[in-house]
Amino acid sequence: MVRDNRERPIVPLIEEILGEKFNVLDDGFIRVVDYMGGDESIVQAARVSYGKGTKKVHQDRGLIRYLMRHRHTTPFEMCEIKFHVRVPMDCWRQWIRHRTANVNEYSTRYSEAIDSAQTTKSLEWRKQSYNNRQGSSGFIDSVIGSELTKREAELQSLAWMVYKERLKKGIAREQARKDLPLSTYTEAYWKIDLHNLFHFLALRMDDHAQFEIQSYAKVIGNKIISKWCPIAWEAFVDYRLNSITLFGIERSIVKHLAEGQKEEAIKIAKNQGWLDGGKTGLKRNREREEFEVKLSLLGFVFPW
């Protein structure tokens, strides 16, 4: 990071991509409109200083990593970034639930709807997950997928034709739009501080997030934030994205396993109700299953 003669923090790598469109999905995009601050601003706020603070990069890095590790979040709020996004309306519904941003969306009351809708290729139709009621797992057969893609194109074409007919007959835009599909693209300006953006990314870059919003989140994180605040991004990846949180019971079980006390670990799990049996073995228990994923990542074999 450098400063110009007005003492405004300038980040050269983010300056290079201001206004550049990063394509997402088939017709979506993200571009950076403006930003305020960078890694140096986080350090400055943490030290309650008006100067540049320490000139040693490794000391700034150590401080930012400390702040991230211990969840001292206020200094990260000193950085803000504004995006211009084009996103399908169903994906936008999830996005807009993050209420910690400033938003101004394209108005289909004031202007005609965007003539673009997200399409699905024959091999991209996902199956409903049996284990996750709000998620998907695997893909449908390509023959069925081809038929679904064909029907999708027919539906989108008909919906757009009816919409345009209504407008030509003088129907108000606010009413004419009501039957447009959720696949229709919308656009918005979205401004958010770095702390709340990290929260957004932690949820939406997760493997359990819907593919479409994951796609946007990964572009924001990997292609934009990594250039804007590289030290904070590195700390976020280490301490949030790639971290494992162990709760009290989980810590106790891991401790016993590490000490070779398998029976004690099993006893704790039984007392928690994790090991209740069913006709074909253990009953499904989401809490236990989530912990089993953590055990695998830590290199432990399930003791039960």
N, C-alpha and C positions, 0 to 999 in steps of 0.2 A: 504494500500500500504506500502511496506517496501523497503529498499535499500540493495543491496549486497555491498561487499567491494569495488566494482568498481564505486559505486555511481550511478549505472543505476537503475532507478525506476522499481521495480518488483511488479506485481499485482498477488498475489497467486491464486486467483480464475480463472484468465484467463490462468495462467500457467498450471492449472489442465486440461484445455480443449484444449491446443495446439495440433493440429493434429487430434483431434477427429472429426469424421464425423457426422454432423447433417443431417439426411435424410429429403429431401423435395420432394413432388410429388411422382411419382412412382419409379424413378431411379435417381433423382437429389440429390445433397448434398451441404453443405457448411462446410468448416473447416478453422480454424484460423491457418495461417502459421507463422505469426510473428506480433509483435506490438511494439509501442514505446510510452511511457508515460502512464498517467492515470489521475485520478482526481487531484493528487498532482501537475502534470505538468501544469494543467490549472491554478491552484492557483498560482504557481510559476511564470508563464508568466504574469499573471494579476498584480502581485506585482513587476514585473521586478526585481526578486530576484534570487540569486543563491543558497540560502539556502532552507530549508524546509518550510519557512514561519511560520505562526502560528501553534502551536502544538495542538490547540483546534479544534477538528473535526467540531463542530457546527459553528465555525467561517469560516472554509473553505467551509462548506455547504452553509452558508449564502452568501458568495462571489460568488460561482458558480451559485447559484439561481439568484442573482442580475445580473450577466453577461447574463444569459439566458433570464431573464425578459426584459432586456433593449437591447437585441440583440447586445451585445459586443462580436463579434464572433471570433476575432483574437486569444484569448487564447485557444479556442477549436481546433485551427489548429495545436497546439503543440503536439497533440496526433494523431498517425497514426496507421492503422491496415491493414494487408494484408490477404486476403482470397483466398482460392482455391475453385472454385465453378464448379459444373456441372449443366447445365441449358438447357432447350430446346431452339433451335435457335430463335423461334418466341418471346419467353420471353426475350431472350438475346438482341434482337433488341430494346426493350423498355429500358432495363437495361443500354445498352451502350450509350444511349442518355445523360446520366449523365456524362458529359465530364470533370468533375473535379477530375477524378481518373487516376491512372496509370494502364494500362491494357496490358496484354500479353495473347492472346487467342491461343488455340490449333489450329494448322495449318493443314487443310485437303489438302493443296498442298504438304506438307512435309510428312505427315503421313496419313494412311487410316482413314476414318471417324470412329467415335465411333459407335460401333454396338449396339445402343440403341436409342429408340424413345419413347416419351411420349405417353401413351395410355389413353383412356377415357372409363370409365365404363359406363354401360347402363344408370345409373341414374345420370350421371355427365354431360350430354349434356345440355348446357344452352341456353335459348331462347334469341333472340335479344330484347333489351329494346326498347320500343316505345318512351320513354321520353329522352333517352340518345343514340345518334347515335353511340357512340363508346363503349357502355357498354352492359351488359346482365342483364336479370331479370327472375328469375324462371328457371325451368327445363322442358325438353321435356318429353313426355310420355315414360315410360320404354319400351314399345313394339317397338316404333320407335327408342328409344335409343339402344336397342339390335341390331337392323339392322344396325344402324350407326356404332356401335362398331365392328360388324362383317366386314363391308366394310372398316373400318379404318385398321383393321388387314391385310386384303387382300392388300390394297394399300401400306402399309408400307412394307409388305413382298415382293411385286413385285418390289418396288423401290429399296430395298436393294439387291435383286437378280440381277436386271439390273446393278446396281452399281458394284457389284462383277464381273459380266460377263465382263464389260468394262475393269476392272483392269486386269483380266486374259488375255484379248486380247491385253494388252500392252498400253491401252489408258492412257494418263497422268492423274494423280490424280486430277489436277486442273480442268480438263474437265469432268472426269468421275463423279464427285460429283454433277454436276449441276442440276440433277433431284431428289436429295434427298429431302424429305419433311422437312418443317420447324419444325416438331416435333422431328427431330434428335437432340440428345443431343450434346452440345459442352462443353468444359472446358476452364477455364481462371483463371489467377491470377489477382486479383483486389485489388489495394492498394489505400487507401483514408484517408484523415484526418477527424477528428471527426466532425468538423463544416459541411463539405460537406456531410458526411455520415448522419448527422441529417436531412439535406435537402432532401436527398434521401428517408430516412425513413418517413419523414412527408408526402411526396407525395405517396409513395408506400405502406405504412401501412394504408392509407386512405381507407374507405369502397368503394369508387368509383374506386379504382385501380383494374386492372384485377386480378382475383383470383390467377393466377399462380405466378405473381410477388409479390402479397401480401404475399403469402406463404413463399417466400424467405425473404422478408423484416421482417416479424414477427419473424422468426427464428433468424435473425441477431439481431434484437432489444431485444426481450424477453429472448433469451437464451445466447447471447454473450455480447452485449453492457451493459446489466444490470449487468454483472459480471465484465466487464473490467473497466467501469467508472460509478459505481452505483449512485454516487451523481449527476453527470451530466445527467445520464439517468432519474433519478427521476425528475430533473428540466425540462428536455425535455418533459416528459410525462405530467407534470403539465402545462407548459407554451406553449407547441406547440400542442401535440396530443389532449389534453383535454381542449384546450382553445377555446374561441369564439372571433372573431374579428368583431367589429361593425364599419361600415363606417359612414361617416358624417351624411347622411340622416337617416341611421338606428339608430344612437345614438339619433337623434332628435325625431324620432317616439317613441323609447323606453322611452325617458324622458317624453314625453306627456302622454304615457300610464301609466307610474308609477305615474304621477300626476293626473290621472283620466280624462285627456283631450282627450277623444276618438275622437271627431270630428276634433280636430286639427291634430291628427295623420293621420286620413283618408284624410284630405286635403293635407297633405304633400305627401302621397302615390298617390293621384290623380294627383297632379302637376308633379310627376315623371313619369306618364304614366303607373303606375302599375295596375290601376283599370279599364282599358278599357274593355268594355263589349263585349261579343260575343253572339251567338245564345243560348248557354246553360249556360251563366253566364260569369265569368271573362275569358278573353283570357289568354292563357298560356304566362307567363312572367317569364323567368328563374331567373332574379334578385329578383323579388318578392318572388318566390318560395324558393330560397335560404335563404332569410330573414325570411320567415315563419318557416323554420326549426330552425333557431336561436331563434325565439320567443318561439317556443315550448320547446326548451331546457331551456329557461329562465323562463318558467312557465306562459307565457302570452298567452291569447286567441287572435286569429286574430280579429282585430277590424272591418274588412270588411266582 
